[in-house]
Amino acid sequence: KTKGTIEESIISHCYDCCLYCVEKTEATVEETKIINSLSSGVCARETSNPSIKDCEIYGNAWGGLNVKDQASGTYTNCHIHDNVENGLIISGSSTPSFEDCKIHNNKKEGEYYPGVVVKESSNPSLKACEIYGHLASGIWVKDQASGTYTNCHIHGNQGYGLNIEGSSTPSFKDCEVYNGKGIFVGGQATGSFEGCHIHDIGVYNGLYINGSSTPSFVDCKIHDNKKAALV
């Protein structure tokens, strides 16, 4: 088990991940810029559990963070922006926690490059995060992934604000989705939406429920869309 602390540093111009956490690593990284990797800015894998706080992660070719292989970790007040592909990829049954993070303005277009991708039975927690300005969806939850998303603001993305597919079972509470394509739930996804605010979607539907999906919506507000509230 590896421990260590990095503070007020710059980690940049790496051929692989700038910060690579493996094999139960419990590193603490604070007030550090992690930038301009030819891969991802941060890679956490193999049950690693880093603590990353007040960091800025940008300009990385594959994306900001790649959390996989049952990794966890806490990411607090981080600014993840202007990476080429995804802001976050969470896969392989990982369980990271993000709080007060801003994730915005990835550079690559297409459905496979949303701000946040959650897949492969992962179960993250996102609290009070802001996800915006992506050329694809804001959050894409698929496969058998879940996760808890509380008081997050998802807006100004060119794809769906929330794209829920596969057999995923996410839980959204007190989240706000606006200025995008609303919420799509398809495949055999379920998921719960409580106290969410979906508004000002523009020429798209507020909610689009498709396939054999069975989501539940409780105490939500859906308004000021130029097409249907629910399809």
BELRAVEN-V700953 format. One record per residue. N is the residue number from 0. PHI is phi in whole degrees, -180 to 180 (NA if undefined). PSI is psi in degrees with one decimal (999 if undefined). D_LAST is the distance of its C-alpha to the last C-alpha in whole Angstrom. Layout:
n=(N	N)
phi=(PHI	PHI)
psi=(PSI	PSI)
d_last=(D_LAST	D_LAST)
This chain:
n=(0	1	2	3	4	5	6	7	8	9	10	11	12	13	14	15	16	17	18	19	20	21	22	23	24	25	26	27	28	29	30	31	32	33	34	35	36	37	38	39	40	41	42	43	44	45	46	47	48	49	50	51	52	53	54	55	56	57	58	59	60	61	62	63	64	65	66	67	68	69	70	71	72	73	74	75	76	77	78	79	80	81	82	83	84	85	86	87	88	89	90	91	92	93	94	95	96	97	98	99	100	101	102	103	104	105	106	107	108	109	110	111	112	113	114	115	116	117	118	119	120	121	122	123	124	125	126	127	128	129	130	131	132	133	134	135	136	137	138	139	140	141	142	143	144	145	146	147	148	149	150	151	152	153	154	155	156	157	158	159	160	161	162	163	164	165	166	167	168	169	170	171	172	173	174	175	176	177	178	179	180	181	182	183	184	185	186	187	188	189	190	191	192	193	194	195	196	197	198	199	200	201	202	203	204	205	206	207	208	209	210	211	212	213	214	215	216	217	218	219	220	221	222	223	224	225	226	227	228	229	230)
phi=(NA	-101	-128	174	-131	-125	-134	48	-123	-125	-117	-149	53	-104	-79	-113	-61	-67	-124	-118	-108	-135	49	66	-57	-126	-68	-113	-128	-134	48	-126	-94	-122	-141	60	-81	-82	-122	-95	-65	-125	-119	-119	-151	54	58	-67	-143	-76	-118	-122	-137	56	-106	-116	-127	-155	73	-93	-70	-92	149	-75	-134	-127	-111	-150	57	64	-72	-125	100	-118	-130	-123	53	-97	-115	-115	-154	54	-85	-76	-101	-87	-70	-132	-122	-122	-147	62	62	-78	-137	-75	-125	-120	-139	56	-102	-111	-129	-155	58	-68	-100	-107	-88	116	-63	-87	-126	-73	-63	-130	-115	-124	-151	57	63	-75	-142	-82	-124	-121	-129	54	-100	-118	-126	-157	72	-91	-84	-131	-74	-75	-128	-119	-109	-145	56	-113	-78	-135	110	-116	-127	-124	54	-97	-116	-120	-155	66	-94	-78	-94	-63	-61	-126	-119	-112	-138	67	-110	-73	-138	-74	-126	-113	-135	56	-98	-121	-124	-158	54	-161	-110	77	-121	-115	-127	-139	67	-115	-68	-114	91	-124	-130	-127	64	-91	-123	-116	-156	52	-78	93	-90	-115	-79	-65	-128	-129	-109	-135	66	-103	-72	-137	-74	-122	-125	-130	57	-102	-112	-130	-157	56	-106	-85	-121	-70	-70	-143	-125)
psi=(121.1	133.8	156.1	165.9	134.3	125.9	143.3	50.2	172.1	124.7	115.7	163.1	59.2	147.4	-29.9	-160.0	138.8	-41.0	115.0	111.5	119.0	164.4	62.1	22.9	137.3	45.3	150.4	124.6	122.6	143.6	48.8	142.5	129.2	102.7	152.8	40.5	151.6	-2.7	-131.4	155.1	-50.3	129.7	120.0	125.4	177.1	53.3	23.1	157.9	65.7	159.8	113.3	120.9	137.4	38.3	155.5	126.5	111.4	162.7	19.1	140.8	-40.4	-22.8	176.6	-58.1	141.7	105.9	121.1	178.8	47.7	22.8	157.4	-121.6	155.4	136.2	110.6	129.9	42.7	150.4	107.3	108.3	156.4	35.4	161.5	-46.9	-114.4	152.3	-51.5	137.2	122.4	117.2	177.1	44.9	29.5	157.1	53.9	163.3	126.7	132.2	133.9	39.6	147.5	127.0	111.2	158.9	53.0	159.1	-10.4	137.0	162.7	152.9	-20.9	5.3	51.2	173.9	-45.2	126.8	127.1	121.8	174.4	54.4	19.3	156.5	71.6	170.7	125.2	122.2	128.4	39.8	152.0	124.5	114.0	162.7	22.6	155.9	0.4	-149.1	162.4	-59.2	130.1	112.2	124.4	-172.9	-129.2	31.1	162.2	-122.8	154.4	126.8	112.2	128.6	41.2	149.7	117.4	113.5	156.9	24.3	147.0	-23.0	-162.1	144.8	-49.2	125.3	105.9	117.6	-178.9	-139.6	33.5	156.4	55.7	161.8	119.4	130.8	128.7	38.2	154.0	127.7	123.2	162.8	53.9	-137.9	18.6	-145.1	130.1	130.0	118.3	-174.4	-130.8	26.9	151.4	-107.1	149.4	142.9	114.6	127.1	28.3	154.2	110.6	115.5	160.6	49.7	-20.6	-131.4	17.4	171.1	148.8	-50.6	136.8	109.6	124.5	165.5	-140.0	23.3	148.5	61.8	161.9	139.2	125.3	127.1	41.7	152.5	127.3	113.0	165.1	43.6	147.7	-7.5	-154.6	151.0	-39.5	130.1	999)
d_last=(50	51	51	51	50	49	49	49	49	48	47	46	46	46	46	44	42	44	43	43	43	44	46	45	46	46	46	46	45	45	45	45	43	42	42	42	42	41	39	37	39	39	39	39	39	41	41	42	41	42	41	40	40	40	40	39	38	37	38	38	37	35	33	34	34	34	34	35	37	36	37	36	38	37	36	36	36	36	35	33	33	33	34	33	30	28	29	29	29	29	30	32	32	33	32	33	32	32	32	32	32	30	29	28	29	29	31	29	26	24	21	24	25	23	25	24	24	24	25	28	28	28	28	28	28	27	28	28	27	26	24	24	25	24	24	21	19	20	20	19	20	20	23	24	24	23	25	25	23	25	25	24	23	20	20	21	20	19	17	14	16	15	15	15	16	19	20	20	20	20	20	19	21	22	20	19	17	17	18	16	13	11	10	10	11	12	15	16	16	16	17	17	16	19	19	17	17	14	15	16	14	15	13	10	7	8	6	5	6	8	12	14	13	13	13	14	14	17	18	16	15	12	14	15	12	13	10	7	7	4	0)
